Amino acid sequence: MRGFIVSVVVLVVCGMVDVASCQPMLAIESPVSYSTGHFGWCVSGGGDVDGDGFLDLVVGAPNQTISPNTHGSVYVLRGRDGSVLHVVQSQGTGYINHYTGHVASFAGDPSIDGFSDFATDLTWADETPSDPGPWGFAMHAYSGETGQMLWGVRATFVR
């Protein structure tokens, strides 16, 4: 399964194909404006989150504005029809700017509940042009069954 961004639509196709001549299996319209949300920045397929026998998708929208300094969402979509199963939005870290949704992927089943789980990034920076402050990166894993965070790994760097 592969995903391609075409305007504000993610096309889901099978196998190695020429994008110009392929017939999509599923076209998923963005729930956010592409010009601001960048829905489809990353697309990952391969896990069956809801157990319906269809491979589902994880799609990042790293620039979707949650609040003035918080950006990014990750959408878990049903492979059967493209409907939304889960939405994970960037969470405030106490720093000036934070983003999620640049990287998102299925993560096997670390919760051992029979549902595919997924992971995404969180980056942050506490800086202004006159004061380069700390910045960092985290990877969070989420339950495919509930959409709740299972665990996270975080690194902070000071300049």
C-alpha positions as CSV (number, residue, x, y, z in Angstrom):
1,M,0.0,0.0,0.0
2,R,1.3,3.4,-0.9
3,G,0.0,7.0,-0.3
4,F,0.5,10.0,-2.5
5,I,-0.5,13.6,-1.9
6,V,-2.4,15.2,-4.7
7,S,-3.6,18.7,-3.8
8,V,-5.5,18.2,-0.6
9,V,-6.2,14.5,-1.2
10,V,-4.2,11.4,-0.2
11,L,-4.5,8.7,-2.8
12,V,-4.1,5.1,-1.6
13,V,-2.8,2.8,-4.3
14,C,-1.3,-0.8,-4.3
15,G,2.1,-1.8,-5.4
16,M,4.8,0.0,-7.4
17,V,2.9,2.1,-9.9
18,D,3.4,5.2,-12.1
19,V,1.6,7.9,-10.2
20,A,0.5,9.6,-13.4
21,S,-1.4,6.6,-14.7
22,C,-2.5,4.8,-11.4
23,Q,-6.1,4.3,-10.4
24,P,-6.6,5.1,-6.7
25,M,-8.1,2.5,-4.4
26,L,-9.2,5.2,-2.0
27,A,-9.0,9.1,-2.2
28,I,-9.0,10.7,1.3
29,E,-9.7,14.4,1.4
30,S,-7.9,16.5,4.0
31,P,-9.8,17.4,7.2
32,V,-7.5,20.5,7.3
33,S,-6.4,23.1,4.7
34,Y,-3.3,21.8,2.9
35,S,-1.8,25.3,2.7
36,T,-1.8,25.6,6.5
37,G,-2.0,22.0,7.8
38,H,0.1,20.1,5.4
39,F,-2.1,17.0,5.7
40,G,-0.3,14.1,4.0
41,W,3.2,15.3,5.0
42,C,3.8,11.7,6.0
43,V,1.7,8.7,5.1
44,S,2.1,5.2,6.6
45,G,0.1,2.1,5.9
46,G,0.4,-1.4,7.2
47,G,-1.4,-1.7,10.5
48,D,-5.0,-2.9,11.1
49,V,-6.0,-0.6,14.0
50,D,-9.7,-1.5,14.2
51,G,-9.4,-5.2,13.4
52,D,-11.7,-5.1,10.4
53,G,-9.2,-6.9,8.1
54,F,-8.3,-3.7,6.1
55,L,-4.9,-2.0,6.5
56,D,-5.3,1.4,8.0
57,L,-3.4,4.7,7.4
58,V,-1.5,7.1,9.7
59,V,-1.3,10.6,8.1
60,G,0.6,13.6,9.5
61,A,-0.5,17.2,9.3
62,P,2.4,18.9,11.1
63,N,1.4,22.5,10.5
64,Q,-2.2,22.3,11.6
65,T,-2.6,25.1,14.2
66,I,-3.8,23.9,17.5
67,S,-3.0,27.1,19.4
68,P,-0.7,30.0,18.5
69,N,2.5,28.1,19.4
70,T,1.3,24.5,19.1
71,H,1.1,22.8,15.7
72,G,0.4,19.5,14.2
73,S,-1.9,16.5,14.2
74,V,-1.7,12.9,13.3
75,Y,-4.8,11.2,11.9
76,V,-5.4,7.4,12.0
77,L,-7.8,6.6,9.1
78,R,-9.8,3.5,8.2
79,G,-8.3,1.8,5.2
80,R,-11.8,0.6,4.2
81,D,-13.3,4.0,3.7
82,G,-10.9,6.7,4.9
83,S,-13.0,7.7,8.0
84,V,-11.1,9.0,11.1
85,L,-10.4,6.5,13.8
86,H,-8.1,8.6,16.0
87,V,-6.7,12.2,16.0
88,V,-3.6,12.9,18.1
89,Q,-2.8,16.6,18.4
90,S,0.4,18.3,19.5
91,Q,0.5,18.8,23.3
92,G,2.1,21.8,24.9
93,T,5.5,21.3,26.4
94,G,6.0,24.6,28.1
95,Y,8.3,25.7,25.3
96,I,7.5,28.4,22.8
97,N,7.0,26.3,19.7
98,H,6.1,22.6,19.4
99,Y,5.1,20.4,16.4
100,T,3.9,16.9,15.8
101,G,3.1,15.0,12.6
102,H,6.3,15.3,10.7
103,V,6.9,11.5,11.3
104,A,4.2,9.0,11.9
105,S,4.1,5.2,11.5
106,F,2.6,2.0,12.7
107,A,4.6,0.4,15.5
108,G,3.5,-3.2,15.7
109,D,1.6,-4.1,18.8
110,P,3.7,-3.1,21.9
111,S,0.5,-3.0,24.0
112,I,-0.1,-6.7,23.2
113,D,-3.9,-6.2,22.9
114,G,-4.3,-7.5,19.3
115,F,-4.6,-4.0,17.7
116,S,-1.8,-2.3,15.7
117,D,-0.4,0.7,17.6
118,F,1.2,3.8,16.1
119,A,3.9,6.3,16.9
120,T,4.6,10.0,16.1
121,D,7.1,12.7,16.8
122,L,7.0,15.8,18.9
123,T,9.6,18.5,18.4
124,W,9.9,21.7,20.4
125,A,12.0,24.8,20.7
126,D,12.2,27.6,23.3
127,E,13.9,30.2,21.2
128,T,13.5,33.7,19.8
129,P,15.8,35.3,17.2
130,S,17.7,37.0,20.0
131,D,17.8,34.1,22.4
132,P,18.4,30.6,21.0
133,G,17.1,28.4,23.9
134,P,16.7,24.7,24.4
135,W,15.1,22.4,21.9
136,G,14.2,18.8,21.8
137,F,12.6,15.8,20.2
138,A,10.3,13.1,21.5
139,M,8.7,9.9,20.1
140,H,5.3,8.8,21.5
141,A,3.6,5.5,21.0
142,Y,-0.2,5.4,21.0
143,S,-2.7,2.5,21.4
144,G,-4.5,1.6,18.2
145,E,-7.5,0.5,20.1
146,T,-8.0,3.6,22.2
147,G,-5.8,6.3,20.7
148,Q,-4.3,7.0,24.2
149,M,-0.5,7.5,24.6
150,L,1.3,4.3,25.8
151,W,4.8,5.7,26.3
152,G,7.2,8.4,25.2
153,V,10.9,8.9,24.8
154,R,12.2,12.5,25.1
155,A,15.6,14.3,24.6
156,T,16.2,17.9,25.4
157,F,19.2,19.8,24.1
158,V,20.6,23.1,25.4
159,R,22.5,25.5,23.2
